[in-house]
């Protein structure tokens, strides 16, 4: 859209504001700005209500402030929105913002109530509110850099002061512009600032008041300290060994302990997942659940009991994405956070997840991008991720060493009797902990009760 087209789409009052702004800062050309992004930010803030309230907070969390808008009318609207928020106004929409601006005597100045609706209509999707805000902030930073450069130039041309004065002005302007860089944080804190909180947390850990979420296997919990937020556990195995079973067992165990869990399956249907949970929790043979007439009266009683005593309150969600994209999984996880929280996300499995990648990127780079994306998601959402990975026939993880690098715990599932049904270790499974940031490497042997779709400690077998 051209500059002329841009201006014709806005109110006369706002255009007058712009004509006053340009000479004031001494710009010789149209300064960097995106009026469309500014409208979209304000529109997001005035339309993110109810279930989409999350986008309102996400947009403001970018750090955007009223002074970063190019159009003064937008600055005025933003201030009115922030005032409503500060006073505890629940509904922030064009109606309440109109009332606030009218009370301040600023409604006509911004173009009237109709212009607020124009801003709302300018929003392609509220979910992108933070992105629009970052555009506005980036443009504001460029304008600030130009202003600082002009001040330095004007002072240098004036021949006022001496070299020390010029140097002082340059240093001041550069410091100010660096401090205002979008995304630039304050100086990181010293370790002493963490000490008291650390001691309190350490005491909770040592006394057992704070523990990692359970995998459902006491020996595994003891070696790894359980599942902690902002960390990734990779469960790797060849096809058919039981990595999905182990992950689902862990998901159910964590949910039974009160954790909010999302199981994202790219392989199994919801019916298959339910078969596995019912078999494991009800000690019902899988082949009885999947065969016509295989479930007798006692079996049906157990299924009914599980519905009444387990499933009705189990905080476990199952997600079957329409596509296998990382973006879909991330979106579902964020939706869970907005709804009632998320403690554990299971992704079955990594090599099936798709990411946007360039034409020249390799499959290894694509899988590495998935691994890195899930690691970033654990930090963003403060949850634990269990990511399943396929092993090659030689026992190596397919396509990406980045999977192991991003993980805090790597568990390789091996069945000694996989190739030898007559093995003396039939029914045993080794959980080889190849990486463990919370303890030693180790090999744990558990019993595989795969007819019940579960693994248990040897003492329980």
C-alpha beads as a LAMMPS data file, in Angstrom:
LAMMPS data file: protein, C-alpha beads

461 atoms
460 bonds

1 atom types
1 bond types

-500.0 500.0 xlo xhi
-500.0 500.0 ylo yhi
-500.0 500.0 zlo zhi

Masses

1 110.0

Atoms # bond

1 1 1 0.000 0.000 0.000
2 1 1 1.458 3.402 -0.919
3 1 1 1.930 6.262 1.498
4 1 1 -0.862 8.227 -0.207
5 1 1 -3.270 5.282 0.011
6 1 1 -2.301 4.815 3.621
7 1 1 -3.214 8.359 4.597
8 1 1 -6.500 8.389 2.747
9 1 1 -7.694 5.443 4.792
10 1 1 -7.400 7.296 8.107
11 1 1 -9.281 10.051 9.848
12 1 1 -8.555 13.775 9.149
13 1 1 -7.796 14.363 12.824
14 1 1 -5.172 11.629 12.845
15 1 1 -3.656 12.930 9.588
16 1 1 -3.278 16.350 11.172
17 1 1 -1.442 14.691 14.051
18 1 1 0.997 13.133 11.606
19 1 1 1.677 16.419 9.825
20 1 1 2.521 17.949 13.185
21 1 1 4.763 15.052 14.169
22 1 1 7.165 14.946 11.210
23 1 1 8.558 18.517 11.480
24 1 1 8.840 18.187 15.258
25 1 1 11.469 15.467 15.047
26 1 1 13.136 16.853 11.958
27 1 1 12.673 13.839 9.664
28 1 1 13.549 14.679 6.058
29 1 1 11.826 11.556 4.759
30 1 1 8.853 9.556 5.928
31 1 1 10.139 7.840 9.061
32 1 1 9.919 4.063 9.527
33 1 1 6.396 3.091 10.579
34 1 1 3.650 0.547 9.941
35 1 1 0.214 1.998 10.496
36 1 1 -1.360 -1.342 9.609
37 1 1 0.586 -3.075 12.394
38 1 1 -0.341 -0.309 14.851
39 1 1 -4.023 -0.722 14.008
40 1 1 -3.698 -4.504 14.346
41 1 1 -2.127 -4.187 17.814
42 1 1 -4.885 -1.910 19.062
43 1 1 -7.506 -4.105 17.381
44 1 1 -6.080 -7.170 19.139
45 1 1 -6.178 -5.408 22.505
46 1 1 -9.811 -4.383 21.950
47 1 1 -11.060 -7.755 20.694
48 1 1 -9.165 -10.298 22.835
49 1 1 -11.877 -11.019 25.348
50 1 1 -13.372 -14.203 26.774
51 1 1 -11.517 -17.315 25.610
52 1 1 -9.007 -15.221 23.643
53 1 1 -8.057 -12.995 26.609
54 1 1 -4.685 -14.763 26.518
55 1 1 -3.738 -12.813 23.348
56 1 1 -4.311 -9.489 25.142
57 1 1 -1.731 -10.383 27.781
58 1 1 0.695 -11.902 25.274
59 1 1 0.604 -8.719 23.199
60 1 1 1.345 -6.453 26.162
61 1 1 4.062 -8.830 27.371
62 1 1 6.131 -7.828 24.322
63 1 1 6.810 -4.611 26.263
64 1 1 5.039 -2.318 23.822
65 1 1 4.252 1.123 25.288
66 1 1 2.122 4.011 24.087
67 1 1 5.125 6.116 23.038
68 1 1 6.202 3.517 20.454
69 1 1 3.295 4.219 18.110
70 1 1 4.012 6.536 15.181
71 1 1 0.495 7.977 14.977
72 1 1 -0.317 10.120 18.040
73 1 1 -3.953 9.005 17.888
74 1 1 -2.780 5.429 18.398
75 1 1 -0.711 6.528 21.398
76 1 1 -3.857 8.053 22.899
77 1 1 -5.908 4.894 22.318
78 1 1 -3.212 2.660 23.813
79 1 1 -3.052 4.809 26.955
80 1 1 -6.830 4.555 27.359
81 1 1 -6.662 0.747 27.026
82 1 1 -3.873 0.490 29.601
83 1 1 -5.810 2.749 31.997
84 1 1 -8.842 0.464 31.753
85 1 1 -6.627 -2.539 32.440
86 1 1 -4.955 -0.863 35.431
87 1 1 -8.335 -0.026 36.972
88 1 1 -9.469 -3.652 36.708
89 1 1 -11.857 -3.240 33.780
90 1 1 -12.821 -6.771 32.716
91 1 1 -14.278 -5.918 29.315
92 1 1 -11.843 -3.975 27.139
93 1 1 -13.522 -3.530 23.774
94 1 1 -14.460 -0.683 21.395
95 1 1 -17.450 0.239 23.580
96 1 1 -15.529 0.614 26.854
97 1 1 -12.551 2.286 25.146
98 1 1 -14.927 4.738 23.433
99 1 1 -16.449 5.608 26.794
100 1 1 -13.010 6.130 28.348
101 1 1 -11.827 8.375 25.500
102 1 1 -15.072 10.367 25.646
103 1 1 -14.586 10.865 29.396
104 1 1 -11.084 12.200 28.701
105 1 1 -12.325 14.477 25.905
106 1 1 -10.101 12.664 23.392
107 1 1 -12.617 10.726 21.316
108 1 1 -12.842 13.197 18.416
109 1 1 -9.054 13.541 18.442
110 1 1 -8.572 9.860 17.572
111 1 1 -11.202 9.808 14.819
112 1 1 -14.316 8.846 16.813
113 1 1 -15.824 5.507 17.786
114 1 1 -15.857 4.356 14.164
115 1 1 -12.066 4.434 14.035
116 1 1 -11.844 2.037 16.973
117 1 1 -13.977 -0.430 15.004
118 1 1 -11.676 0.140 12.011
119 1 1 -8.748 -1.007 14.166
120 1 1 -10.623 -4.151 15.237
121 1 1 -11.453 -4.961 11.620
122 1 1 -7.771 -4.560 10.700
123 1 1 -6.791 -7.668 12.754
124 1 1 -6.208 -10.747 10.550
125 1 1 -5.963 -12.986 13.639
126 1 1 -5.657 -12.171 17.345
127 1 1 -3.098 -14.938 17.780
128 1 1 -0.584 -12.777 15.898
129 1 1 -1.005 -9.803 18.252
130 1 1 2.514 -10.217 19.735
131 1 1 3.973 -10.309 16.215
132 1 1 2.199 -7.062 15.264
133 1 1 3.499 -5.483 18.479
134 1 1 7.061 -6.493 17.642
135 1 1 6.709 -4.819 14.233
136 1 1 5.543 -1.594 15.890
137 1 1 8.408 -1.741 18.411
138 1 1 10.995 -2.376 15.690
139 1 1 9.792 0.634 13.692
140 1 1 9.840 2.800 16.838
141 1 1 13.401 1.719 17.546
142 1 1 14.487 2.722 14.052
143 1 1 12.870 6.139 14.494
144 1 1 14.647 6.560 17.820
145 1 1 17.968 5.634 16.203
146 1 1 17.397 8.252 13.494
147 1 1 16.541 10.901 16.103
148 1 1 19.704 10.112 18.082
149 1 1 21.815 10.295 14.945
150 1 1 20.248 13.640 14.018
151 1 1 20.959 15.082 17.460
152 1 1 24.598 14.033 17.115
153 1 1 24.827 15.523 13.612
154 1 1 23.183 18.800 14.622
155 1 1 25.478 19.208 17.618
156 1 1 28.566 18.316 15.590
157 1 1 27.661 20.828 12.845
158 1 1 26.946 23.568 15.399
159 1 1 30.570 23.594 16.593
160 1 1 29.331 24.178 20.128
161 1 1 31.403 22.825 23.016
162 1 1 34.676 20.925 22.726
163 1 1 35.627 17.353 21.858
164 1 1 34.709 16.124 25.333
165 1 1 31.189 17.586 24.973
166 1 1 30.737 15.920 21.586
167 1 1 32.024 12.618 22.954
168 1 1 29.707 12.897 25.937
169 1 1 26.682 13.513 23.712
170 1 1 27.590 10.585 21.446
171 1 1 28.023 8.243 24.404
172 1 1 24.746 9.393 25.953
173 1 1 22.790 8.976 22.739
174 1 1 24.289 5.553 22.016
175 1 1 23.587 4.395 25.569
176 1 1 19.995 5.621 25.369
177 1 1 19.347 3.964 22.027
178 1 1 20.941 0.670 23.149
179 1 1 18.833 0.668 26.305
180 1 1 15.704 1.094 24.205
181 1 1 16.457 -1.837 21.904
182 1 1 13.334 -4.050 21.599
183 1 1 14.055 -7.366 23.280
184 1 1 17.131 -6.049 25.116
185 1 1 16.878 -7.090 28.757
186 1 1 18.287 -5.507 31.848
187 1 1 21.657 -6.703 33.091
188 1 1 21.235 -10.336 34.216
189 1 1 21.077 -10.784 37.997
190 1 1 23.966 -11.979 40.144
191 1 1 23.867 -15.446 41.671
192 1 1 23.417 -13.841 45.092
193 1 1 19.993 -12.651 43.923
194 1 1 18.957 -16.299 43.506
195 1 1 20.402 -17.596 46.753
196 1 1 17.448 -17.284 49.141
197 1 1 14.975 -18.699 46.624
198 1 1 17.434 -21.499 45.890
199 1 1 17.767 -22.435 49.571
200 1 1 13.971 -22.523 49.960
201 1 1 13.639 -24.752 46.895
202 1 1 16.517 -26.952 48.017
203 1 1 14.843 -27.450 51.378
204 1 1 11.604 -28.461 49.629
205 1 1 13.495 -31.003 47.525
206 1 1 15.459 -32.433 50.438
207 1 1 12.376 -32.817 52.642
208 1 1 10.302 -34.328 49.832
209 1 1 7.865 -31.412 49.610
210 1 1 8.910 -30.888 45.982
211 1 1 9.541 -33.840 43.695
212 1 1 9.654 -34.458 39.976
213 1 1 6.586 -35.979 38.359
214 1 1 6.597 -39.762 38.341
215 1 1 7.283 -41.932 35.312
216 1 1 5.258 -44.653 37.029
217 1 1 8.380 -46.742 37.672
218 1 1 9.945 -46.147 41.129
219 1 1 13.439 -47.251 40.086
220 1 1 13.398 -44.889 37.094
221 1 1 12.149 -42.040 39.292
222 1 1 14.979 -42.699 41.768
223 1 1 17.712 -42.511 39.130
224 1 1 16.330 -39.508 37.184
225 1 1 14.565 -37.632 40.025
226 1 1 11.394 -37.806 37.957
227 1 1 10.153 -35.314 35.364
228 1 1 10.871 -31.619 35.922
229 1 1 9.522 -28.557 34.078
230 1 1 11.496 -27.049 31.186
231 1 1 13.197 -30.382 30.436
232 1 1 12.895 -33.050 27.757
233 1 1 12.950 -36.828 28.149
234 1 1 13.618 -38.791 24.965
235 1 1 12.414 -42.392 24.860
236 1 1 14.098 -44.157 21.957
237 1 1 13.524 -47.659 20.615
238 1 1 13.183 -49.678 17.455
239 1 1 9.708 -50.273 16.138
240 1 1 7.563 -52.652 18.178
241 1 1 9.707 -52.655 21.321
242 1 1 7.264 -50.625 23.401
243 1 1 8.320 -46.977 23.471
244 1 1 4.706 -45.760 23.023
245 1 1 3.591 -48.092 25.829
246 1 1 6.287 -46.762 28.169
247 1 1 5.401 -43.152 27.338
248 1 1 1.667 -43.754 27.793
249 1 1 2.302 -45.519 31.115
250 1 1 4.285 -42.455 32.252
251 1 1 1.571 -40.071 31.033
252 1 1 -1.156 -41.908 32.935
253 1 1 0.987 -42.232 36.077
254 1 1 1.729 -38.494 36.082
255 1 1 -1.955 -37.674 35.464
256 1 1 -3.022 -39.984 38.327
257 1 1 -0.639 -37.999 40.536
258 1 1 -2.470 -34.805 39.559
259 1 1 -0.349 -33.553 36.652
260 1 1 -2.111 -32.089 33.623
261 1 1 -0.965 -34.116 30.625
262 1 1 -1.368 -33.859 26.846
263 1 1 -0.597 -36.970 24.775
264 1 1 -0.106 -36.034 21.129
265 1 1 -0.131 -39.151 18.983
266 1 1 0.787 -39.153 15.320
267 1 1 0.552 -42.953 15.095
268 1 1 -2.289 -44.291 17.216
269 1 1 -5.975 -43.421 17.119
270 1 1 -7.820 -42.394 20.267
271 1 1 -9.405 -45.889 20.369
272 1 1 -5.975 -47.548 20.318
273 1 1 -4.783 -45.282 23.116
274 1 1 -7.873 -46.070 25.177
275 1 1 -7.335 -49.807 24.611
276 1 1 -3.818 -49.459 26.017
277 1 1 -4.888 -47.457 29.061
278 1 1 -7.790 -49.782 29.866
279 1 1 -5.578 -52.855 29.468
280 1 1 -2.858 -51.429 31.720
281 1 1 -5.118 -49.973 34.412
282 1 1 -7.678 -52.785 34.430
283 1 1 -5.290 -55.728 33.931
284 1 1 -7.321 -56.721 30.882
285 1 1 -5.550 -58.541 28.074
286 1 1 -5.212 -56.434 24.925
287 1 1 -6.402 -59.281 22.693
288 1 1 -9.613 -59.509 24.722
289 1 1 -10.324 -55.826 24.129
290 1 1 -9.673 -55.923 20.398
291 1 1 -11.399 -59.215 19.514
292 1 1 -15.130 -59.675 19.004
293 1 1 -16.673 -61.253 22.093
294 1 1 -13.356 -61.285 23.907
295 1 1 -14.596 -59.251 26.859
296 1 1 -16.689 -61.211 29.347
297 1 1 -19.041 -59.856 32.059
298 1 1 -16.196 -59.321 34.541
299 1 1 -14.204 -57.478 31.904
300 1 1 -17.143 -55.159 31.211
301 1 1 -17.467 -54.469 34.928
302 1 1 -13.819 -53.439 35.009
303 1 1 -14.250 -51.120 32.005
304 1 1 -17.238 -49.510 33.738
305 1 1 -15.266 -49.120 36.966
306 1 1 -12.423 -47.393 35.160
307 1 1 -14.864 -44.956 33.606
308 1 1 -16.345 -44.159 36.987
309 1 1 -13.213 -44.110 39.137
310 1 1 -10.423 -43.122 36.746
311 1 1 -11.387 -41.509 33.470
312 1 1 -14.000 -39.164 34.930
313 1 1 -11.341 -37.199 36.812
314 1 1 -8.069 -38.066 35.013
315 1 1 -6.447 -34.815 33.732
316 1 1 -5.148 -36.478 30.561
317 1 1 -5.942 -35.037 27.142
318 1 1 -5.392 -36.852 23.840
319 1 1 -4.575 -34.880 20.706
320 1 1 -4.685 -36.282 17.202
321 1 1 -3.549 -33.385 14.949
322 1 1 -5.091 -33.034 11.511
323 1 1 -1.581 -32.612 10.161
324 1 1 1.713 -33.691 11.644
325 1 1 3.100 -30.173 12.004
326 1 1 5.038 -28.875 14.983
327 1 1 2.983 -25.680 14.789
328 1 1 -0.226 -27.665 15.429
329 1 1 1.277 -29.423 18.444
330 1 1 2.543 -26.117 19.859
331 1 1 -0.888 -24.544 19.359
332 1 1 -2.633 -27.444 21.149
333 1 1 -0.174 -27.221 24.056
334 1 1 -0.708 -23.471 24.427
335 1 1 -4.468 -24.039 24.336
336 1 1 -4.119 -26.465 27.262
337 1 1 -2.114 -23.874 29.197
338 1 1 -4.847 -21.291 28.643
339 1 1 -7.553 -23.754 29.634
340 1 1 -6.332 -25.306 32.873
341 1 1 -2.566 -25.661 32.639
342 1 1 -0.080 -28.182 31.259
343 1 1 2.590 -30.144 33.138
344 1 1 3.580 -32.883 30.674
345 1 1 3.447 -33.033 26.877
346 1 1 4.072 -36.362 25.116
347 1 1 4.923 -36.376 21.397
348 1 1 4.728 -39.748 19.636
349 1 1 7.007 -39.574 17.732
350 1 1 9.672 -37.054 16.628
351 1 1 10.427 -38.333 13.138
352 1 1 6.767 -38.001 12.132
353 1 1 6.526 -34.326 13.099
354 1 1 6.804 -31.856 10.241
355 1 1 8.294 -28.369 10.300
356 1 1 8.502 -25.623 7.730
357 1 1 11.868 -25.917 6.078
358 1 1 13.568 -24.672 2.964
359 1 1 13.798 -26.658 -0.235
360 1 1 17.491 -27.346 0.344
361 1 1 17.280 -28.439 3.995
362 1 1 17.967 -32.071 4.830
363 1 1 15.753 -34.460 6.783
364 1 1 18.304 -34.359 9.614
365 1 1 17.972 -30.565 9.786
366 1 1 14.188 -30.870 9.834
367 1 1 14.213 -33.331 12.749
368 1 1 16.728 -31.123 14.566
369 1 1 14.302 -28.210 14.132
370 1 1 11.511 -30.291 15.710
371 1 1 13.756 -31.224 18.624
372 1 1 14.811 -27.613 19.183
373 1 1 11.206 -26.422 18.861
374 1 1 10.030 -28.827 21.568
375 1 1 12.927 -27.819 23.831
376 1 1 11.965 -24.160 23.435
377 1 1 8.336 -25.056 24.136
378 1 1 9.223 -26.679 27.476
379 1 1 10.862 -23.441 28.586
380 1 1 8.069 -21.233 27.255
381 1 1 5.266 -23.257 28.866
382 1 1 7.256 -24.477 31.896
383 1 1 6.235 -28.074 31.264
384 1 1 8.035 -31.390 30.743
385 1 1 8.154 -32.995 27.291
386 1 1 8.438 -36.713 26.632
387 1 1 9.538 -37.084 23.018
388 1 1 9.627 -40.506 21.391
389 1 1 12.288 -41.279 18.812
390 1 1 12.715 -44.124 16.372
391 1 1 15.972 -46.070 16.392
392 1 1 17.695 -47.488 13.341
393 1 1 18.502 -51.185 13.167
394 1 1 22.000 -50.352 14.420
395 1 1 20.555 -48.811 17.580
396 1 1 21.254 -45.188 16.621
397 1 1 18.603 -42.466 16.751
398 1 1 17.374 -41.679 13.309
399 1 1 18.471 -38.582 11.468
400 1 1 19.556 -36.278 14.240
401 1 1 22.131 -36.095 16.997
402 1 1 20.366 -32.857 18.004
403 1 1 17.649 -34.983 19.639
404 1 1 20.137 -36.236 22.221
405 1 1 21.705 -32.811 22.639
406 1 1 18.370 -31.154 23.466
407 1 1 17.294 -33.816 25.949
408 1 1 17.919 -33.856 29.686
409 1 1 17.252 -37.586 29.911
410 1 1 17.625 -40.161 27.118
411 1 1 16.144 -43.618 27.728
412 1 1 16.810 -46.356 25.202
413 1 1 14.363 -49.276 25.410
414 1 1 15.904 -52.668 24.597
415 1 1 14.302 -56.137 24.688
416 1 1 16.850 -58.957 25.083
417 1 1 14.297 -61.471 23.772
418 1 1 13.379 -59.413 20.683
419 1 1 15.399 -61.654 18.381
420 1 1 15.495 -64.757 20.599
421 1 1 12.128 -65.991 21.912
422 1 1 13.981 -68.711 23.857
423 1 1 16.097 -66.155 25.729
424 1 1 16.493 -66.713 29.476
425 1 1 15.501 -63.069 29.841
426 1 1 12.159 -63.418 28.114
427 1 1 9.720 -60.806 29.366
428 1 1 12.464 -58.473 30.554
429 1 1 13.205 -55.036 29.140
430 1 1 16.300 -52.924 29.731
431 1 1 15.865 -49.179 30.125
432 1 1 19.303 -47.882 29.192
433 1 1 19.684 -44.334 30.503
434 1 1 22.274 -42.961 28.097
435 1 1 22.043 -39.364 29.285
436 1 1 20.925 -38.058 32.653
437 1 1 21.431 -34.466 33.765
438 1 1 19.938 -35.282 37.160
439 1 1 21.981 -38.320 38.064
440 1 1 24.149 -41.171 36.787
441 1 1 23.850 -43.196 33.636
442 1 1 22.364 -46.576 34.405
443 1 1 20.605 -49.632 33.038
444 1 1 17.359 -50.595 34.759
445 1 1 15.611 -53.878 34.094
446 1 1 11.818 -53.868 34.189
447 1 1 9.183 -56.460 33.413
448 1 1 7.331 -56.117 30.123
449 1 1 3.689 -57.113 30.561
450 1 1 2.864 -56.177 27.003
451 1 1 -0.318 -58.263 26.978
452 1 1 -1.511 -55.656 29.498
453 1 1 0.267 -52.886 27.599
454 1 1 2.452 -51.917 30.538
455 1 1 5.898 -52.039 32.111
456 1 1 6.350 -52.657 35.828
457 1 1 9.299 -52.866 38.219
458 1 1 10.671 -56.380 38.519
459 1 1 9.479 -56.593 42.131
460 1 1 5.875 -56.186 40.934
461 1 1 6.048 -58.773 38.162

Bonds

1 1 1 2
2 1 2 3
3 1 3 4
4 1 4 5
5 1 5 6
6 1 6 7
7 1 7 8
8 1 8 9
9 1 9 10
10 1 10 11
11 1 11 12
12 1 12 13
13 1 13 14
14 1 14 15
15 1 15 16
16 1 16 17
17 1 17 18
18 1 18 19
19 1 19 20
20 1 20 21
21 1 21 22
22 1 22 23
23 1 23 24
24 1 24 25
25 1 25 26
26 1 26 27
27 1 27 28
28 1 28 29
29 1 29 30
30 1 30 31
31 1 31 32
32 1 32 33
33 1 33 34
34 1 34 35
35 1 35 36
36 1 36 37
37 1 37 38
38 1 38 39
39 1 39 40
40 1 40 41
41 1 41 42
42 1 42 43
43 1 43 44
44 1 44 45
45 1 45 46
46 1 46 47
47 1 47 48
48 1 48 49
49 1 49 50
50 1 50 51
51 1 51 52
52 1 52 53
53 1 53 54
54 1 54 55
55 1 55 56
56 1 56 57
57 1 57 58
58 1 58 59
59 1 59 60
60 1 60 61
61 1 61 62
62 1 62 63
63 1 63 64
64 1 64 65
65 1 65 66
66 1 66 67
67 1 67 68
68 1 68 69
69 1 69 70
70 1 70 71
71 1 71 72
72 1 72 73
73 1 73 74
74 1 74 75
75 1 75 76
76 1 76 77
77 1 77 78
78 1 78 79
79 1 79 80
80 1 80 81
81 1 81 82
82 1 82 83
83 1 83 84
84 1 84 85
85 1 85 86
86 1 86 87
87 1 87 88
88 1 88 89
89 1 89 90
90 1 90 91
91 1 91 92
92 1 92 93
93 1 93 94
94 1 94 95
95 1 95 96
96 1 96 97
97 1 97 98
98 1 98 99
99 1 99 100
100 1 100 101
101 1 101 102
102 1 102 103
103 1 103 104
104 1 104 105
105 1 105 106
106 1 106 107
107 1 107 108
108 1 108 109
109 1 109 110
110 1 110 111
111 1 111 112
112 1 112 113
113 1 113 114
114 1 114 115
115 1 115 116
116 1 116 117
117 1 117 118
118 1 118 119
119 1 119 120
120 1 120 121
121 1 121 122
122 1 122 123
123 1 123 124
124 1 124 125
125 1 125 126
126 1 126 127
127 1 127 128
128 1 128 129
129 1 129 130
130 1 130 131
131 1 131 132
132 1 132 133
133 1 133 134
134 1 134 135
135 1 135 136
136 1 136 137
137 1 137 138
138 1 138 139
139 1 139 140
140 1 140 141
141 1 141 142
142 1 142 143
143 1 143 144
144 1 144 145
145 1 145 146
146 1 146 147
147 1 147 148
148 1 148 149
149 1 149 150
150 1 150 151
151 1 151 152
152 1 152 153
153 1 153 154
154 1 154 155
155 1 155 156
156 1 156 157
157 1 157 158
158 1 158 159
159 1 159 160
160 1 160 161
161 1 161 162
162 1 162 163
163 1 163 164
164 1 164 165
165 1 165 166
166 1 166 167
167 1 167 168
168 1 168 169
169 1 169 170
170 1 170 171
171 1 171 172
172 1 172 173
173 1 173 174
174 1 174 175
175 1 175 176
176 1 176 177
177 1 177 178
178 1 178 179
179 1 179 180
180 1 180 181
181 1 181 182
182 1 182 183
183 1 183 184
184 1 184 185
185 1 185 186
186 1 186 187
187 1 187 188
188 1 188 189
189 1 189 190
190 1 190 191
191 1 191 192
192 1 192 193
193 1 193 194
194 1 194 195
195 1 195 196
196 1 196 197
197 1 197 198
198 1 198 199
199 1 199 200
200 1 200 201
201 1 201 202
202 1 202 203
203 1 203 204
204 1 204 205
205 1 205 206
206 1 206 207
207 1 207 208
208 1 208 209
209 1 209 210
210 1 210 211
211 1 211 212
212 1 212 213
213 1 213 214
214 1 214 215
215 1 215 216
216 1 216 217
217 1 217 218
218 1 218 219
219 1 219 220
220 1 220 221
221 1 221 222
222 1 222 223
223 1 223 224
224 1 224 225
225 1 225 226
226 1 226 227
227 1 227 228
228 1 228 229
229 1 229 230
230 1 230 231
231 1 231 232
232 1 232 233
233 1 233 234
234 1 234 235
235 1 235 236
236 1 236 237
237 1 237 238
238 1 238 239
239 1 239 240
240 1 240 241
241 1 241 242
242 1 242 243
243 1 243 244
244 1 244 245
245 1 245 246
246 1 246 247
247 1 247 248
248 1 248 249
249 1 249 250
250 1 250 251
251 1 251 252
252 1 252 253
253 1 253 254
254 1 254 255
255 1 255 256
256 1 256 257
257 1 257 258
258 1 258 259
259 1 259 260
260 1 260 261
261 1 261 262
262 1 262 263
263 1 263 264
264 1 264 265
265 1 265 266
266 1 266 267
267 1 267 268
268 1 268 269
269 1 269 270
270 1 270 271
271 1 271 272
272 1 272 273
273 1 273 274
274 1 274 275
275 1 275 276
276 1 276 277
277 1 277 278
278 1 278 279
279 1 279 280
280 1 280 281
281 1 281 282
282 1 282 283
283 1 283 284
284 1 284 285
285 1 285 286
286 1 286 287
287 1 287 288
288 1 288 289
289 1 289 290
290 1 290 291
291 1 291 292
292 1 292 293
293 1 293 294
294 1 294 295
295 1 295 296
296 1 296 297
297 1 297 298
298 1 298 299
299 1 299 300
300 1 300 301
301 1 301 302
302 1 302 303
303 1 303 304
304 1 304 305
305 1 305 306
306 1 306 307
307 1 307 308
308 1 308 309
309 1 309 310
310 1 310 311
311 1 311 312
312 1 312 313
313 1 313 314
314 1 314 315
315 1 315 316
316 1 316 317
317 1 317 318
318 1 318 319
319 1 319 320
320 1 320 321
321 1 321 322
322 1 322 323
323 1 323 324
324 1 324 325
325 1 325 326
326 1 326 327
327 1 327 328
328 1 328 329
329 1 329 330
330 1 330 331
331 1 331 332
332 1 332 333
333 1 333 334
334 1 334 335
335 1 335 336
336 1 336 337
337 1 337 338
338 1 338 339
339 1 339 340
340 1 340 341
341 1 341 342
342 1 342 343
343 1 343 344
344 1 344 345
345 1 345 346
346 1 346 347
347 1 347 348
348 1 348 349
349 1 349 350
350 1 350 351
351 1 351 352
352 1 352 353
353 1 353 354
354 1 354 355
355 1 355 356
356 1 356 357
357 1 357 358
358 1 358 359
359 1 359 360
360 1 360 361
361 1 361 362
362 1 362 363
363 1 363 364
364 1 364 365
365 1 365 366
366 1 366 367
367 1 367 368
368 1 368 369
369 1 369 370
370 1 370 371
371 1 371 372
372 1 372 373
373 1 373 374
374 1 374 375
375 1 375 376
376 1 376 377
377 1 377 378
378 1 378 379
379 1 379 380
380 1 380 381
381 1 381 382
382 1 382 383
383 1 383 384
384 1 384 385
385 1 385 386
386 1 386 387
387 1 387 388
388 1 388 389
389 1 389 390
390 1 390 391
391 1 391 392
392 1 392 393
393 1 393 394
394 1 394 395
395 1 395 396
396 1 396 397
397 1 397 398
398 1 398 399
399 1 399 400
400 1 400 401
401 1 401 402
402 1 402 403
403 1 403 404
404 1 404 405
405 1 405 406
406 1 406 407
407 1 407 408
408 1 408 409
409 1 409 410
410 1 410 411
411 1 411 412
412 1 412 413
413 1 413 414
414 1 414 415
415 1 415 416
416 1 416 417
417 1 417 418
418 1 418 419
419 1 419 420
420 1 420 421
421 1 421 422
422 1 422 423
423 1 423 424
424 1 424 425
425 1 425 426
426 1 426 427
427 1 427 428
428 1 428 429
429 1 429 430
430 1 430 431
431 1 431 432
432 1 432 433
433 1 433 434
434 1 434 435
435 1 435 436
436 1 436 437
437 1 437 438
438 1 438 439
439 1 439 440
440 1 440 441
441 1 441 442
442 1 442 443
443 1 443 444
444 1 444 445
445 1 445 446
446 1 446 447
447 1 447 448
448 1 448 449
449 1 449 450
450 1 450 451
451 1 451 452
452 1 452 453
453 1 453 454
454 1 454 455
455 1 455 456
456 1 456 457
457 1 457 458
458 1 458 459
459 1 459 460
460 1 460 461
